[in-house]
């Protein structure tokens, strides 16, 4: 009896199983396979119709986008003929939101003790682990059915345009490594009045910030939002702050209208020890952390690392409209980097009735950030300038480095 399978969609499944005794190809199509160990079974002539799955053969490993091919064998271990066909689902184990593919075993009319074998073909349309799950049409699964199928991600490259699951086209055009970024604070968040101020995000010593420049083009007929869940950088943490002072901002959460092209950044804190094997992954399956497309990222020759070599601060009594702090910053790292700094200030004195600040609260000066690109091994002087209110004592500090001092602006 030679009935073939087809692919469709069904509901829930019962018992989990997967490919057994399989091996990938060596330069072939990835679908070479070996049969499972010989299963054994007993037929109960007194029992009703009972379909038992004996084997599922196929490849152990295939490439993303390939077709997975194999054979399914089942037997009726009951005493009556099988009524109706049976289904097996091919399930993406990495994401419950991915629609399964269904193999149908044409078992209708299968007599007691009779076996049926069918070929199947399913699409490896997402990377990661896949498994077969039987439906309630099967009475039992033989214990020799044991293995799984691994779908390897597709290899991409920088500059390649890739279509995301949303239909938006994404192109990674550039990448840099920085020790710190500056990002905007919303009005009222450690700011005075409606001033726009910036904060500094820097990494700990064993991490570095990976900044990817990405262009998105929405060729669909509806607005789309860039989701950070579409992307995977192993062993990293996503940085949500915008990269102020660069062309564009953090792209995650950006709404892109139909026909619009948008260029922004995706920012990750990554371990320096992982840089040589770092990949940027694009995830096409909703809810999965496995990348379907991997883009190898170029390893830098080194990292910027900034130290405070010297600092000159104003005297305790400042006259005039401005107070200037001069920092000598040395890049002791192995590559050039963009140094960024801000002023923070507070006063221990209570504000007046119409003042917009509170006592003993650190505020960020709106005149920053102060930036300077510093080559490896060189030192630059960064001047931070502020305009303090007169006749009041002020506490100031810098970020980074946390250097603090106190002065009073006098007439």
N, C-alpha and C positions, 0 to 999 in steps of 0.2 A: 504494500500500500504506500503510495508516494504522494502525500499531500504537502503542499508548500505553504509557507507562512505569509502573512502580510502585516503591514504596520498601520496602527490606528491609535485610538485613545479609549481607555476604559477608566473605571473608578478605582476603588480601594483594592489592596492586595493583602495576602495573608502571610505566607512563609517566605523568608529571604533566602536567596541562593545566588550563585554566580558561576562564572566560567570555570571549568575544571580541567586540570592537566594541560594547560595551554602555554605556548611560547610565542614571542614575537619573532619577526623575520630578521634575517641578516642581509639587508639590502633588497629585500623583496617588498611585497605590498603590505607587510605587517599582519597578515591574516593566516599565516601557516599555523597549524595546530596539531595536537596529538589527542587521542581519545582518552577518556577517563578510565580509571581501573574498572574492571568488569563488575557491574552491579549484580546483586542477587535479589531475588524476590520469591515470594510464595503466593500462589493464587488460592483464594478462598471461594470455592464454588457455592458456598452457602451464603456468602455476603452479597450485598447489592453491588452495583457497578462502582468501581473505585479506580481512579486514574492516579498512577504513581509516576513521577518524573524520574527517569533513570539517569540521564546525562544531558549536559549542555556543553558543547565543545566550541572553541573559538580562540582568538588571540589573547595573550596575556597583556599586551601593550600595543597601542596604535597611536598614530599622530592625530592631532586635532584636525577635524574636517574629513577624515577617512571614513570608510564604511566598514563596520564590524560584521564579519561573516562567520557562520558556524552552523551547527546542527543540533537539533533538540530531539531526544528520544523519550517516549513515554510508553507505559504498559497498563493494561486493565487487569488489576489483581483481584477484581470482584467476579461474581458468578453471572452477572447480567451485562448486556451490552451498554456501552456508554451512550448517554443521551445528550447531545449538544457538544459544541467545541469547547476548548479550554484556552485560557489566556495566560501569558507571562509578560510582565512589564519590565522594560529596561529602564532603570531608575538612576538618575544622577544623584549620588550619595552626598554631594557637597552642598546641594541646595534643594530644599523642599518645594520651592516655588517653580522649579523647572518642570515643564510638562514631560511626563514619561512617554516612551515609545512602547508599543505593544506588539508582541509576537503571538499569533493565534495558531494553536495546534488543532488541526482538523480531526478531532477524535470522535466525532459523531458516528455512532454505529460500531465502534471498536468492540470486538468480541472478547469474551473472557480469555485471559492469557495471551492476547494478541498485542504485539508491539507496533508502534508507529513512529517513523522518523521523518523529520522535516528540516529543510534548510531555512535559515533566517538571515536577514540583512537589516541592520539598524545603523543610524548615523551617529558618528562621534562628534556631535555638534557643540559640546562643551568639554573643557579639560577637567581632569580630576578623576576620582574613583567612580566607577559605574558598577551596578549590580543588577542581577535579575531577581525579580520577586514573583512568586506564583500567586495566582488568585485562589479563591475557595473552590474552583473547579477541580483542583488537585487534592487527592486524599492524603498523599505523602510525597516526600522528596527523599531520594536515596542519599545515604550518608557520604557517597563518593563525590557529590557535587559540592565543591569547596572553594574555588578560587574567585578572583575579581578581575575586572578589566581596568587598566590605567590608561587614560587618554592624555598624552603629552601635549603641553601647550605649543602653539605656533610661535616661531621666532620672528620678531619684527625688528625694525631698525629706526633710529632717530631720523626724522625727516619723512618717514612714511605716514601716509594718511590712513587712518583706521576708523571704521564705522563702529560707534558705540551701540549698545543695545537700544538706546533711545532713537537711533537713526542719525544722530549728530556726528559729523566727521571731526576727528581730533588728530592734530599733528604736533608732535613734540619737536620743537625747532632748536632748543638750546638748553643747557644745564650749567649751573654754577654751584659752588660750595661756599657758604659764608658762615662766619661765627655768629653773626647777629643780623637781625632785621629791625626796622622801625615800622610801626603801624599806628594808624590813627585811632584816637579815642573819641567816643561820642561826646558831644557837649554835656557838661555837668559831671562827667566821670573823671574825677581828680583834675578838673579844669575849673577856671574861674570864668563865669559868664558864658558867652557863646563862642569863646575862642576855640579854635581847632588845635589840639595838642597831640603829640606823638609819644608812644611808649616804646621801650626797647625789649625785644625778645632775643635772648642769647642762650646758647647751649651749654651744658655741663662739659667738663674737659674731655670726656671720652666720646662725645657726640659732635656732629657737625650738621649744619642746615643744608639740605639739598633743595635747590630752587629750580624747578622745571618750567621753562617757558612753553606754553601750549596754546595753539590756535584752534578755536572751535568754529565750525561752520554749520549752521542749522538749515539744511535743505528740505526739512519736513514741512508739513503744512500747518504746524501748530508750535506754540512756544514750548521750549524745553529748558529744564534747569540742570546745570552741571552738578552731579553728585559725587562726593568723595568716595562713595561705595563702588563706583565704576573702576576704581584704580587700586592697585596693590603694590606696595613697596615692602618686601619682607623685612622683619626685624626693626621696623621703623614706627614712629608715631606721627600722625598727621598734625600739622600746625595750622590752626584756624585763622591766625591773624593775617591781615593783608600786608603785602610788601610795599609799604609806602615809599615813595622816592624812586620807584622803578616804573617802567612803562606797563601800566595795567595793575591789577590787584590780584588777590587770591581768587582763583576762578571758581572754587567750590561754592555753590549756592547762587551763582550768577544766572540770571534768567536771560535766555537768548531767543529773540523773536524769530519767526520764519524769515528766511533769507538773510539773516544777520550773521556777520563774522565777528568773533570776539577773541582777543588775545589777552591772556592772563597768566597766572602762575599757580602751580601746585607746590606746596612747601612741606617738607618732611624733616624731622629730626632723625638722623640715622647714625648707628654706631660706626666710628672710624674703622674699627676692625673688620667691618663687613664691606667696605668700599670696593675692594677688588672683585667681589662677586655680586655686586649690586645689580638688580634688574628693576625696571619699571613695568608693572603688569597691568593689563587692561582686562577687566572682568566683564564678561558678557552674560553671565548667569546671575539673576537676582538673588541676593542673599548669600552668595558664595564668596569665600575668601581665596579661592584658587584662581590664578590668572589664566585666562584662555590664550592671551597673546603676551609674550615677554619681550621687552626691548632691553638688551644689555646696555648699561650705562658706562660711559668712559670713566676710568679711574683717574683722579687728579694726581699731579706730581707731588702734592702736599696740601697742607691746610694753613690758612691764616690763623695766627694766635697773637692777641694783643696784650701788652703789659704797660702799666703806667710807669714811665721812667722818671718823671718829675712833674710837679704841679705848683703853680704860682697863684695864690688866691689874694683877693683884695684885703686891705687893712681893716681893722675892726670898725673904723669910722670911714665911710665912703662918702665923698662929696661929688656933686655932679649928677648927671642923669643916668649914668651907666656904671655897672660893675662888671669887670672882666676877669675870667678865670682862664689861665693858659695851661693846658695839659700837654706834656711831651709824651707821645704814645709810640711805643716801639712794637713792630711786628716781628716777633721772635719765631714765627712759623716758617713753613717751607714754601708758601705761595702768597701772592698778593691778595688783599682782601679789603672790603669796604668797612672802615671803622665808623661807628655811629654813636653819638652820645646825646644826652639830654640833661637839663637842669631840673631838679626838684627843690621846692622851697616850702617852708612853713614858718609861722610866727607863734610864739607862746602867748601872745597877747590877744585878748578878746577883740573881735572886730567891732567896728562901729555899727550903728543902726542900719546904714545903707550899704555896708560892705558885703561882698559876695563870697567871702572866705570864712572858714571856721578855725579857731585856734587849735594848734597842735595837729593839724592835718597836712600831710604831704601833698602838694599840688605840683603839676607838671607845667613847666614854663612853655608858653605857646610859641616862643621864638625858635625852638628846636624842630627837628633834630639837626645836630651839627655833624657833618660827614666829611670824610677824607679817605681817599683810596691810598693805601700804604703798601708799597712793594715789600717783599720778604727781606728781612734783615735791615730795614731802614726805619728811621724815626721821623715823625711829623709833629708839628705843634698845632693843637686844636684850640681855638679861642671860643669860649662860651660867654656870651654877653647877655646881661639881663638889665632891666630897668626897675629897680625896687622902689616901692613907695617910701617917701622920706619920713623921718622922725619915728621910726619903728625898728625894733631889732628883728633880724631875719636869720633863720637857719637854712643853709643850703647844702645840697649834696649832688654828686654826679652819678649818673648811670651810664656805663658800667663803672666799676672800681669802688664806688661807695665812699669816695672822699668827701668829708664833711667839714664845714667851717661856719662861723657866725660873724655877722657884721651888722652895723646900724647905719642906715642911710641918713645923712644929715644935710641940712641946707648949706 
